[in-house]
Every structure is written in C-alpha cells, then in structure tokens.
Amino acid sequence: MNVAKWVLCVLLAVPFLELAAFFAVTAAFGFGWALGLVLAGSLAGLLVLRRAGANHVARMRIALAQGDLAAIHAASSGGVILFAGILLLIPGFITDLVALALFVTPIRWAVSAAFNTRMNRRDDGIVDLAPEQWHQVPDPSLPDRRQKERPP
C-alpha cells in the first residue's frame, strides 16, 4: 500500500478515533470537563497560531506559492510549530496530544529533520531543460539495430 493510501486511511479514521476518545474522557471525567478540555485545546491552538505570528504564516504562504523549497527548508522548525497550532485548533484529544508532543524540542527537531530530508531527497531523476539545451546522445553500450531492421 503506498503512502497516499495510508494517509487517506488515517485521515478517515481520525474522526472516529477522536469521537471514541471523547466518549472515554466523558465517561472518566464527565461531559462538562470533556467539553471544557476540548474548548481549552482549541483556544490554546488559536493562541499558538497568533503567537507564531502573521509574518511567519505570510513567509510560508509566499514560499509555497512560489514553490521555493529552500525557504520552507529554512523555516521548517517554525512550520512544525504552526502545524502543532493547527492540530491544537482542531477539536479532539488525539490531535491535541500529537500537537503537545510536537512542542517537545527533541521531537520537534526530529520531525523538522525528517521533513528536511524528505524535501532534499530527489529520486525522480527528472531534469527540466529548455528544448534548445538538450539533444539525444546515442548510448555507446547499445548496438546499433537500425541496420538490421531494414526490410529485404
């Protein structure tokens, strides 16, 4: 199963898992406390996003619009904090726990490093050139079969 299918399965499962976690917290502490914790998490996410600053969000938006991966690479630690703020803003206990884990410095560095290595890895082998910058070069290790393919 490729990565896109795994991501889709996780995204479809998260609401059900969040609902189950909400029921578990409600059973343990009561509905009022559970609702208060969810609202407090969303408020914390809003505060984190405000604190992260509109300047950083604007830099990320411009870098994404221009496709400038170097700018995203340079600001990846701030991007992890923004992602944690977005996760906190989403109501639910599982996303809040993941977001709180992203605020731990070694975990944030590890996620940032994993993001950076993923952005730097190029395994597609594609080089874009203008039409006047390339020409076909015959491979010397392959025999020339054009002479053998002529009809008699």
SULFEN-V378471 format. One record per pair of residues at least 4 apart in sequence whose ideal C-beta (glycine too) atoms are under 6 Angstrom apart, sorted by the first residue. I is the first residue (numbers start at 1). J is the second residue. Records with the same first field share a line. If there is no record, write none. Layout:
I->J, J
This chain:
1->5
13->17
17->94
18->92, 94
21->93, 94
25->29, 34
26->31, 34
29->33
38->91
41->88, 96
42->89, 91
44->88
45->85, 88, 89
48->85, 88
49->85
52->56, 81, 82, 85
54->58
56->78
63->68, 71, 72
69->73, 119
73->116, 119
75->79
76->112, 115, 116
77->112
80->102, 108, 111, 112
84->99, 102, 103
87->95, 98, 99
88->96, 99
90->95
101->107
102->108
129->133, 134
145->149
